[in-house]
Each structure stands twice: as structure tokens, then as C-alpha cells.
Amino acid sequence: MSNIKVLVTGRMPEAGLTELRKNFAVTRKPEKEGRAWVLAHLSEYEGLILMGTQADRELIDAGTNLKIISASGVGYDKIDIDYAKQKGIVVANCPKSVLIPTAEMTFALILATMRRLHFYDKTIRTEKWVDVSKPENMGTGLQGKTLGIYGMGRIGSEVAKYAQVFGMKVIYHNRHQLSSQEEAKKNVHYVDFATLVKTADVITLHAPATPSTTGVFDAQVFKQMKKTAYIINVARGKLIKQNDLIAALQNGDIAGAGLDVYETEPEVPQALCELDNVILSPHAGSGTLSARTNIAAEASQNLISYLRDHKPLNQVNK
Ligand SMILES: O=CC(=O)O
């Protein structure tokens, strides 16, 4: 173990931190402490695994000896990566560990939303056996429907594979169109944004939160979607104008939504909770023990690669 000090600011399974502990002096932020504690102590550390707080200018300035920050997931929108770069701090993320768990959660929400599991579960517990021969109580089958993927990176590509197992056709919109070989291999078809919105029976979001994706799904977009269509968001809450989504769900502009992330997270508006055509989960895409253990190990590996081997693993601010 070297005397290089690293700080972990959130709860992570010990099994994932084994290699980190072998290489560095590791401190975990005490559970009862918050951001103020991190700001007060950060100058002691060269490495940081960030959870539960923002690495904004204030935090980066407090890290006077910091050399690397690893996000604890694929998203790094809580880290001011440009400011970190100015300060000579490497920022890395953990794309591998979250890929499968997030794709699984996407599909859990697609199935639950389209087959109306929330509505069925709630009525069976609180009211009565609903008569599913009535059209208003029926769900929507996946087979033969079109899945529209917004953001065709690794997670989007994995979701495409699952969709094909269910007999869905997959279209996608992305900043860059895939090569025709990639499209053929994945059996997916690029469409412009307007076509994605108008054509898909279910749209699933897999883009990061950036200035160009923020608020893209707004009232106008919901009006262009099929009234029978669903929207699934496991990416970032900011991609959807939440109040516009609530209005669209209340007015029947779209059929339903499956949400793992929220614009106002961790607050979830009461209006969303009251809707029967919505299923909600608490940013739990990577909420499995294996995913959390793998994230801890991948974030640890980022720190080991950079601080020990001087080679960042998944640097996002080159
Ligand atoms: O939200 C989850 C992640 O960024 O990995």
C-alpha cells in the first residue's frame, strides 16, 4: 500500500474496494457527514471517487492536491469536467459496470409500462380484480411494435438487442449516424428526430445530459408522439421537461411513461405519483449488488491506473 490518500464519498460494497485498499490509504466519508465535510477535508486527497455530491468549482477548488476524480457511474454531468481539466485533474467514469444493469432496468420499465403492471398491481391490492376483456384495462404487446432509441451508445445498443428478442423493430436517433455496417450488425435504422418521435410506439432515452439534450422532450414533442406511445427514461431527468410530460400524461397526448430519473430528483412531483399510466423507480438503473460492486471496482481501477500506473482508464476530459 502506498501513502497516496484517496477519498470515497458514498456507500459502496467493500468487495469492490479491495484493490483500492491494496494500493492506497482509503478513507470513506463518514455516513453522517455531508458535503461540508468533503469540502473541509478534500485537500488531503489525491484521488476521489465521487458519489452523492457535485464536483463543481467550489469542490474542485477545495481539492488542492487532487489528481483524479472518478464518477461512480457512466454519467458525469455532476462534474465540471472543463474546470477540472483547467486545474489538471483527470475525470474518469465507469461505463462498463452500468451497461447491463441499466439496459435491464430499461426493459423492466418497458415491459411494466406497456403491460400496465403498476395499474394491475395497484388495483388488485386496493380495489378489485380488473376485467382485462375491457379495452380500457388492456395493455400493449411488444411484438411487432417499433422501439425508438434516443442515444445509440452502449446502453442503447444493448436495449436494441433485448427489443429484438421481443420481436420489436428498432429505429434510433443519435448525434452521429452509425456506419451502414454497424447498422446492419445491430439491425437498427437511423431516423431524424421528428421521425423517431412520430413513428415509435415506445421511445427510450439513453443520451447524456448536455446543453443540446436538455429539455428536448417537451410539450411539442409529446404532441407529435402517437397517442398510444410510451416514453421511458433511465438516462437523465433533464432530458424531459417534467411539467410538460405530466400534462401530456394527464391529457392523454401519450399513453404512459416509465421513469427512473427526474428533473427534480430526488423529489418526485405528487402529480406524477397520482397517475396510473406511469411507473416510477428511484434512479435504480445500477441498483443491484453486482452492479454496485462492479462500479466500485471500475472506479477503483480508474484511480489505480492513473495514480499508480499513470494511465487513466476511462478519461472523459482529455
Ligand atoms: O445514473 C447512472 C450512471 O450515470 O451510471
The ligand as an SDF file (V2000), in Angstrom:
LIG
                    3D

  5  4  0  0  0  0  0  0  0  0999 V2000
  -27.0750    7.1850  -13.4960 O   0  0  0  0  0  0  0  0  0  0  0  0
  -26.2550    6.3280  -13.5530 C   0  0  0  0  0  0  0  0  0  0  0  0
  -24.9590    6.4850  -14.1520 C   0  0  0  0  0  0  0  0  0  0  0  0
  -24.6090    7.6030  -14.5250 O   0  0  0  0  0  0  0  0  0  0  0  0
  -24.2430    5.4900  -14.2660 O   0  0  0  0  0  0  0  0  0  0  0  0
  1  2  2  0
  2  3  1  0
  3  4  2  0
  3  5  1  0
M  END
$$$$
